[in-house]
Amino acid sequence: MASSAYLKLHLAFYLSCVFSLSLAQNSIQLPLKAVNLGNWLVIEGWMKPSLFDGIPNKDLLDGTQVQFKSTKLQKYLCAENGGGTIVVANRSSASDWETFRLWRNDESSFSFRVFNKQFVGLENQGQGTTLVAVSNDPSDSETFQIIRNEGDPNRVRIRTTSGLFLQAQSETLVTADYEGSSWDDSDPSVFQMTIKSRIRGEYQISNGYGPERASQDHRSTYITEDDFSFMSSNGLNAVRIPVGWWIALDPTPPKPFVGGSLQALDNAFQWAQNHGMKVIIDLHAAQGSQNGNEHSATRDGYQEWGEANIQDTVSVIDFLAARYANNPILAAIGLMNEPMSPGVTLDNLIRYYQMGYDAVRKHTSSAYVVLSNRLGPADSKELLSFAGSLSNVVIDVHYYNLFSDSFSSMNVLQNIDFIYNQRSSDLSAVTTANGPLSFVGEWSGAFAVQGASMEDYQRFAKAQLDVYGRATFGWAYWAYKCDANYWSLKWMIENNYIQL
Ligand SMILES: *[C@@H]1O[C@H](CO)[C@@H](O)[C@H](O)[C@H]1NC(C)=O
């Protein structure tokens, strides 16, 4: 009797261990209430512009789009045909062909990438003097110093590595052989520079500071364990953490990227565990750039992720899955944030998603795999049939009442109606009974209404919580911290705009 009771007790204990172990594997409470740790391991300058303050010539970072007007001819430099031939100075207004994207070597030395993606240089592989845009690979002859006028930094002269200046000799002849040194309007080497747009992402900040000065401070101070404590005590149970492809090459990623994001992600797993939260890893920046946005860590805004990048991107997923698959805190791995249509084709995306899914499944059968819908012109249901053949997968949609003219004229009520009608039906369309789960992986309390009251913001957020609460995998607010208050869930909670 005694021994049999003893045995039973042991058996029960053993069984309960097995049971709770297997529970631990699947102990994710869905739907998740999550927040994005944006601007932490993948920088987005708009969220905290002061991060860039210490960079010399900080308005001339990689990807900055500039135009040059000859003060003498009063005409713009133009890569004729958008590139592939000569550079001329005969345009009276500036558009795509007259716009040059900077690749920064150091604070004053750059290459200029044109519309068709070639680089400005000297003809005959640098032996000639006429300016052309034919090289696909910037070398010395595609490298120029921008010399800024002290009193007027957008009045510039452009010098080759041999020390001679570019000059607009005539509307159809731009050469690199000028020795003069004046700043007069009549000087053919003087240009008025216009900065059209700029990018402030991970590439820009790392390359802007340079490998020696690019600091780790941000990573260790922006998000700490206290934040996990704040999140969990305010009703959140998960974080979505954007990471960049270079995390797989930590601690020595290729320049200009800086090591250390892997340690930060390890810390996040520990802090999440300490506070009863889960982690969704989100590959936010894929090599080549899947959307051309600064948060994809693009160098110059061109969207170049494609077939040639699939294998390397799968390797990043494999790396992350191998490292965290057996960590009970891992909820999901997102294979790619916001691929953009039509640059990312559905064919390439599905091929990649299948391989990325397989890479995760090599290491775990239980972690969810998140498939982000394409932005841009794409059917929101285009992944459903593919995803239906996989298990434990999630369709990720991002809902902002922003970034489209249609929102700029809406009042508060119309914004709220849009959530209850349009968003609700969009979300239903990707929320299927037996297929993948649905996830509103990004949304925000910010909208385009000017001068909205606190109550307006509260109602707008409430509407979104109501509707996005129906997503079967859950939702994630963008973001946890941000200089712009309505984009910061921390601020929204602390100031009573949102209660969970
Ligand atoms: C500028 O010069 C190029 C090269 O001679 C010529 O093909 C083009 O038509 C000119 N464009 C204008 C607007 O003058």
The ligand as an ORCA input file, in Angstrom:
! r2SCAN-3c Opt
* xyz 0 1
  C      20.705     69.143    -71.978
  O      21.844     68.645    -72.655
  C      21.712     67.344    -73.178
  C      23.061     66.929    -73.757
  O      23.434     67.784    -74.791
  C      20.574     67.274    -74.183
  O      20.442     65.949    -74.653
  C      19.311     67.721    -73.496
  O      18.249     67.759    -74.433
  C      19.495     69.110    -72.886
  N      18.286     69.427    -72.126
  C      17.825     70.667    -72.056
  C      16.583     70.855    -71.258
  O      18.372     71.612    -72.600
*
